[in-house]
Amino acid sequence: MKALVIGGTGTVGSLVVQGLQATGVEVGVHTRDATNAKARFPKAAVHTGDLVEPATVREIFKGYDGVFMLNHTVTTETHEALMCLDGAMLNGVKKFVYMTIHDLEKALYLPHFGAKLPVEQALKRSKMEWTLVRPNNFHQNDHWFKDALLQHNVYPQPLGRKGLHRVDVRDIAEASVIALTQSGHAGQVYDLVGPDAITGPKCAELWSKALGTNINYGGEDMDAWEKMNSQWFPTFLAFDYRLMYEFFQREGLLATPQAIERLTRLLGHSPRSYEAFVNETAKIWKG
């Protein structure tokens, strides 16, 4: 099998590449940074090019049997993804795994949630064997908060108090590789979630225990959060994420027991817990 990974140098995509290569799949990577991709994956074919350009999508899918796709959160996200579907179909791709978001229908007004729904619908109407993987908030997002945790004793992600079934990106990659390389997953939608509902204060509590110091939950002042994060994100993205966190604070993003059980069967093991991730990461950070 030959598989192309769209977004293959990111947090999830890089693990998908590694997982596919470990199963003997010949892998191609589409990336915006060819030098980085070639250094990380010397055995992979590396593709670049703008995904809104016909020349790119006509070319990059040639010779591939399967595709794993996740798209950057940009204002052209939907268009880029639909162009990829067209390029895959034009080149005879047989299997397509698309990563979206857990329960995105609950908040389609969020730009990076709603942008994915037309792509899901288009994929379902394609002639390819498709699988949707829909992850919750990532455990590994907390890597962004290392300085806040270690230097300022604050857990800054304003997740609220309703709870999310956060997921480990290793489980996302593992599930995606299974869906792409094994039979029986065509036409399936998998919620990729963790085993426990995690709140913002619970994150601070677990980090306090793991680091052996008092970590405070940063709270939910979203005016201050958006102002601060507009220094690091494009303003459209800071606004988008602000709305997302406000949704989490109002409603949470919870999984059903059935979804957790189904993911356990898919993986062949229980989903990795947030607490285990925190303990593992804290040990690494403390050296």
C-alpha positions as CSV (number, residue, x, y, z in Angstrom):
1,M,0.0,0.0,0.0
2,K,1.1,3.6,-0.7
3,A,-0.5,6.3,1.5
4,L,-0.2,10.1,1.4
5,V,-0.5,12.1,4.7
6,I,-1.8,15.6,4.3
7,G,-0.3,17.5,7.3
8,G,2.3,15.0,7.9
9,T,4.7,17.0,10.0
10,G,2.3,18.2,12.6
11,T,1.5,16.8,16.1
12,V,-0.9,14.1,14.8
13,G,0.3,13.7,11.2
14,S,3.9,12.9,12.1
15,L,2.7,10.1,14.3
16,V,0.5,8.8,11.5
17,V,3.5,8.8,9.2
18,Q,5.5,6.8,11.8
19,G,2.6,4.4,12.4
20,L,2.2,3.8,8.7
21,Q,5.9,3.2,8.1
22,A,6.0,0.8,11.0
23,T,3.3,-1.3,9.2
24,G,5.3,-1.4,6.0
25,V,3.3,1.2,4.1
26,E,5.1,3.4,1.6
27,V,4.4,6.9,2.7
28,G,4.3,10.3,1.1
29,V,4.0,13.5,3.1
30,H,2.4,16.8,2.0
31,T,3.9,19.7,4.0
32,R,4.7,23.4,3.9
33,D,8.2,22.7,5.1
34,A,10.0,20.3,2.8
35,T,13.3,20.6,4.6
36,N,11.8,19.6,8.0
37,A,9.9,16.7,6.4
38,K,12.9,15.3,4.6
39,A,15.0,15.5,7.8
40,R,12.3,13.7,9.9
41,F,11.2,11.2,7.3
42,P,14.1,10.4,5.0
43,K,12.3,7.4,3.6
44,A,9.1,9.3,2.7
45,A,8.3,11.1,-0.5
46,V,7.8,14.7,0.2
47,H,5.3,16.9,-1.6
48,T,4.7,20.6,-1.3
49,G,2.4,23.1,-3.1
50,D,-0.6,25.2,-2.3
51,L,-3.7,23.0,-1.9
52,V,-6.0,25.6,-3.5
53,E,-4.0,25.2,-6.7
54,P,-5.3,22.7,-9.3
55,A,-1.7,21.9,-10.4
56,T,-0.9,20.8,-6.8
57,V,-3.9,18.5,-6.3
58,R,-3.6,17.0,-9.8
59,E,-0.1,16.0,-9.0
60,I,0.4,15.0,-5.3
61,F,-2.1,12.1,-5.2
62,K,-0.6,10.2,-8.2
63,G,0.3,6.6,-7.3
64,Y,-1.3,6.6,-3.9
65,D,-3.9,4.0,-2.7
66,G,-4.9,5.8,0.5
67,V,-4.9,9.2,2.1
68,F,-5.0,10.5,5.7
69,M,-5.9,14.2,5.8
70,L,-6.0,16.9,8.4
71,N,-6.1,20.5,7.4
72,H,-4.6,23.6,9.0
73,T,-7.1,25.9,10.7
74,V,-7.0,28.7,8.1
75,T,-9.6,30.8,6.4
76,T,-9.4,28.6,3.2
77,E,-9.6,25.3,5.2
78,T,-12.8,24.0,3.5
79,H,-11.7,24.9,0.0
80,E,-8.3,23.2,0.5
81,A,-9.9,20.1,1.8
82,L,-12.5,19.9,-1.0
83,M,-9.7,20.4,-3.6
84,C,-7.9,17.4,-1.9
85,L,-11.0,15.2,-2.3
86,D,-11.1,16.2,-6.0
87,G,-7.4,15.4,-6.5
88,A,-7.7,12.1,-4.7
89,M,-10.7,11.0,-6.8
90,L,-9.1,12.2,-10.1
91,N,-6.1,10.0,-9.3
92,G,-8.0,6.9,-8.2
93,V,-7.4,6.9,-4.5
94,K,-9.3,4.0,-2.9
95,K,-9.3,4.8,0.8
96,F,-9.6,8.2,2.6
97,V,-9.4,8.9,6.3
98,Y,-10.3,12.4,7.3
99,M,-9.7,13.9,10.8
100,T,-12.4,16.3,11.9
101,I,-13.7,17.2,15.5
102,H,-15.7,15.3,18.1
103,D,-19.4,16.2,18.0
104,L,-18.7,19.2,15.7
105,E,-22.5,19.4,14.9
106,K,-23.0,20.9,18.4
107,A,-21.1,24.1,17.5
108,L,-21.1,24.6,13.7
109,Y,-21.0,28.3,14.3
110,L,-17.3,27.9,15.3
111,P,-15.4,28.5,12.1
112,H,-12.9,25.6,12.5
113,F,-15.8,23.2,13.5
114,G,-18.2,24.3,10.8
115,A,-15.5,24.4,8.1
116,K,-15.2,20.6,8.4
117,L,-18.9,19.6,7.9
118,P,-19.1,20.2,4.1
119,V,-15.9,18.1,3.7
120,E,-17.4,15.3,5.7
121,Q,-20.6,15.4,3.6
122,A,-18.6,15.6,0.3
123,L,-16.4,12.6,1.4
124,K,-19.5,10.5,2.2
125,R,-20.8,11.2,-1.4
126,S,-17.5,10.3,-3.0
127,K,-16.7,6.9,-4.5
128,M,-13.8,6.3,-2.2
129,E,-13.9,4.1,0.9
130,W,-14.0,6.8,3.7
131,T,-13.6,6.8,7.4
132,L,-14.0,9.8,9.7
133,V,-12.0,10.2,12.9
134,R,-13.3,12.8,15.2
135,P,-10.9,13.7,18.1
136,N,-11.7,15.6,21.3
137,N,-9.2,18.2,22.7
138,F,-5.7,16.8,22.7
139,H,-3.7,15.9,25.8
140,Q,-0.6,17.1,24.0
141,N,-2.0,20.7,23.7
142,D,-0.5,21.0,27.2
143,H,3.0,21.0,25.7
144,W,2.2,24.6,24.7
145,F,1.8,25.5,28.4
146,K,5.2,24.3,29.7
147,D,6.5,27.7,30.5
148,A,3.2,28.8,32.2
149,L,3.2,25.6,34.3
150,L,6.9,25.5,35.3
151,Q,7.6,29.3,35.5
152,H,4.3,30.8,36.6
153,N,2.5,27.9,38.3
154,V,-0.6,28.4,36.1
155,Y,-2.6,26.1,33.9
156,P,-3.9,28.6,31.3
157,Q,-6.2,26.6,29.0
158,P,-9.7,27.9,29.9
159,L,-11.5,24.6,29.5
160,G,-14.3,25.3,32.0
161,R,-16.0,23.1,34.5
162,K,-18.3,21.0,32.4
163,G,-15.6,18.6,31.3
164,L,-14.1,17.2,28.1
165,H,-13.1,13.7,27.2
166,R,-9.6,14.8,26.1
167,V,-7.7,12.4,23.9
168,D,-4.0,11.4,23.5
169,V,-2.7,12.1,20.0
170,R,-1.0,8.6,20.1
171,D,-4.5,7.1,20.1
172,I,-5.6,9.4,17.3
173,A,-2.7,8.2,15.1
174,E,-3.1,4.6,16.1
175,A,-6.8,4.7,15.2
176,S,-6.2,6.4,11.9
177,V,-3.5,3.9,10.8
178,I,-5.9,1.0,11.7
179,A,-8.7,2.7,9.7
180,L,-6.4,3.2,6.7
181,T,-4.6,-0.1,6.6
182,Q,-7.1,-2.6,7.8
183,S,-10.5,-3.7,6.4
184,G,-13.9,-3.2,8.0
185,H,-13.7,0.6,8.6
186,A,-15.2,1.9,5.4
187,G,-18.2,4.2,6.1
188,Q,-17.4,4.4,9.8
189,V,-17.3,7.4,12.1
190,Y,-15.1,7.1,15.2
191,D,-15.2,9.4,18.2
192,L,-11.6,9.6,19.5
193,V,-11.9,10.4,23.1
194,G,-10.2,9.7,26.5
195,P,-11.6,7.6,29.3
196,D,-12.4,10.5,31.7
197,A,-14.1,13.8,31.7
198,I,-11.5,16.5,32.4
199,T,-12.2,20.0,33.6
200,G,-10.0,23.1,33.7
201,P,-9.6,22.9,37.5
202,K,-8.9,19.1,37.2
203,C,-6.0,19.8,34.8
204,A,-4.5,22.2,37.4
205,E,-5.0,19.6,40.1
206,L,-3.3,16.8,38.2
207,W,-0.4,19.0,37.2
208,S,0.0,20.1,40.8
209,K,0.3,16.5,41.9
210,A,2.7,15.5,39.1
211,L,5.0,18.5,39.5
212,G,4.9,18.6,43.3
213,T,3.9,22.2,43.4
214,N,0.7,24.2,43.5
215,I,-0.6,24.9,40.0
216,N,-3.5,27.4,39.8
217,Y,-6.3,27.2,37.1
218,G,-6.0,30.4,35.1
219,G,-9.7,31.0,35.0
220,E,-12.1,32.0,32.3
221,D,-11.7,35.8,31.6
222,M,-12.0,35.4,27.8
223,D,-11.4,39.1,27.0
224,A,-8.0,38.8,28.7
225,W,-7.4,35.4,27.0
226,E,-8.2,36.7,23.5
227,K,-6.0,39.8,24.0
228,M,-3.1,37.8,25.2
229,N,-3.3,35.1,22.6
230,S,-3.7,37.6,19.7
231,Q,0.0,38.2,20.2
232,W,0.7,34.6,19.1
233,F,-2.2,33.6,16.9
234,P,-3.6,35.5,13.9
235,T,-6.5,37.5,15.2
236,F,-9.1,35.4,13.3
237,L,-7.8,32.3,15.1
238,A,-7.7,33.9,18.5
239,F,-11.3,34.9,18.1
240,D,-12.2,31.4,16.8
241,Y,-10.6,29.7,19.7
242,R,-12.1,32.1,22.2
243,L,-15.6,31.1,20.9
244,M,-14.6,27.5,21.2
245,Y,-13.5,27.8,24.8
246,E,-16.7,29.6,25.7
247,F,-18.6,26.7,24.1
248,F,-16.6,24.3,26.3
249,Q,-17.3,26.4,29.3
250,R,-21.1,26.4,28.6
251,E,-21.6,22.8,27.4
252,G,-18.4,20.8,27.7
253,L,-17.5,18.2,25.1
254,L,-18.4,14.9,26.6
255,A,-18.3,11.4,25.2
256,T,-20.8,8.6,25.7
257,P,-19.8,5.3,27.3
258,Q,-20.6,3.6,24.0
259,A,-18.1,5.8,22.2
260,I,-15.4,5.0,24.7
261,E,-16.2,1.3,24.4
262,R,-16.2,1.4,20.6
263,L,-12.8,3.2,20.5
264,T,-11.4,0.6,23.0
265,R,-12.4,-2.2,20.6
266,L,-10.8,-0.4,17.7
267,L,-7.5,0.2,19.4
268,G,-7.4,-3.1,21.2
269,H,-6.7,-1.3,24.5
270,S,-8.3,1.4,26.7
271,P,-7.8,5.0,25.5
272,R,-4.8,6.6,27.2
273,S,-5.8,8.7,30.2
274,Y,-5.0,12.4,30.7
275,E,-3.6,11.7,34.1
276,A,-1.1,9.2,32.7
277,F,-0.1,11.8,30.1
278,V,0.4,14.4,32.7
279,N,2.6,12.1,34.9
280,E,4.6,11.0,31.9
281,T,5.2,14.6,30.7
282,A,6.0,16.0,34.2
283,K,8.7,13.3,34.6
284,I,10.3,14.3,31.4
285,W,10.1,18.0,32.2
286,K,11.7,17.4,35.6
287,G,14.5,15.5,34.0
